[in-house]
């Protein structure tokens, strides 16, 4: 399923909610990403001990935690922040 479809389910969740609660309820959802698949549990598992106060906060955290399978060309821009748990490219100054 698309990431936007998966995170739409967050709207019906009760908040505040922890990362562990979100993984328990949504962790098995398989995300179809441009360069492969992963589960919502894989993505949310990259976030240590977060507490989400709203569906929007949980959604933004999930968007930021998907792996590099969700992007086109990895390292294409040195201005993009690194994903949680990954080392980013070294910034270059021209």
C-alpha positions as CSV (number, residue, x, y, z in Angstrom):
1,X,0.0,0.0,0.0
2,X,1.1,3.6,-0.5
3,X,2.6,5.4,2.4
4,X,-0.2,8.0,2.3
5,X,-2.8,5.2,2.4
6,X,-1.1,3.6,5.3
7,X,-0.8,6.7,7.4
8,X,-4.5,7.6,6.8
9,X,-5.2,4.8,9.3
10,X,-3.5,7.0,11.9
11,X,-6.5,9.3,11.9
12,X,-8.6,6.9,13.9
13,X,-5.9,6.1,16.5
14,X,-6.2,7.4,20.0
15,X,-3.5,10.0,21.0
16,X,-1.1,10.5,22.7
17,X,0.5,7.2,21.4
18,X,4.0,5.8,21.7
19,X,6.1,4.4,18.9
20,X,5.6,0.9,20.4
21,X,1.8,1.3,20.3
22,X,1.9,2.5,16.7
23,X,4.1,-0.5,15.7
24,X,1.8,-2.9,17.5
25,X,-1.3,-1.6,15.7
26,X,0.2,-0.7,12.2
27,X,3.6,-2.5,12.1
28,X,2.4,-5.2,9.7
29,X,1.3,-2.8,7.0
30,X,3.4,-3.3,3.9
31,X,4.5,-0.1,2.2
32,X,5.1,0.0,-1.5
33,X,8.0,2.3,-2.1
34,X,9.5,3.4,-5.4
35,X,12.6,1.1,-4.9
36,X,11.1,-1.8,-2.9
37,X,8.9,-2.5,0.1
38,X,9.1,-2.4,3.9
39,X,6.7,-2.5,6.7
40,X,5.4,0.4,8.7
41,X,7.0,-1.4,11.7
42,X,10.4,-1.2,9.9
43,X,9.9,2.6,9.4
44,X,8.6,3.4,12.9
45,X,11.2,1.1,14.5
46,X,13.8,3.7,13.5
47,X,12.3,6.1,15.9
48,X,13.3,5.5,19.5
49,X,10.6,6.0,22.2
50,X,8.7,8.8,20.5
51,X,5.3,9.9,21.8
52,X,2.9,11.3,19.2
53,X,0.3,13.9,20.3
54,X,-1.7,13.7,17.1
55,X,-2.2,11.8,13.8
56,X,-0.4,14.5,11.9
57,X,2.6,14.2,14.2
58,X,2.7,10.4,13.8
59,X,2.3,10.8,10.0
60,X,5.2,13.2,9.7
61,X,7.4,10.9,11.8
62,X,6.5,7.9,9.6
63,X,7.3,10.0,6.5
64,X,10.7,10.9,7.9
65,X,11.5,7.3,9.0
66,X,11.0,5.4,5.8
67,X,14.2,4.0,4.3
68,X,16.1,5.1,1.2
69,X,13.8,2.8,-0.8
70,X,11.4,5.7,-0.7
71,X,13.6,8.1,-2.6
72,X,14.8,8.3,-6.2
73,X,18.6,8.8,-6.5
74,X,20.3,8.4,-3.1
75,X,22.6,11.3,-2.3
76,X,21.3,13.3,-5.2
77,X,21.3,16.5,-3.1
78,X,23.7,17.3,-0.3
79,X,21.0,19.6,1.2
80,X,18.6,16.8,2.2
81,X,18.9,15.7,5.8
82,X,20.0,12.1,6.5
83,X,17.3,9.6,7.5
84,X,17.0,8.6,11.1
85,X,19.7,6.0,11.8
86,X,21.7,6.7,8.6
87,X,24.8,8.7,7.8
88,X,24.2,11.4,5.2
89,X,26.5,12.6,2.5
90,X,29.3,15.1,3.5
91,X,28.1,18.6,2.6
92,X,30.1,20.3,-0.2
93,X,30.7,24.0,-0.7
94,X,31.3,25.2,-4.2
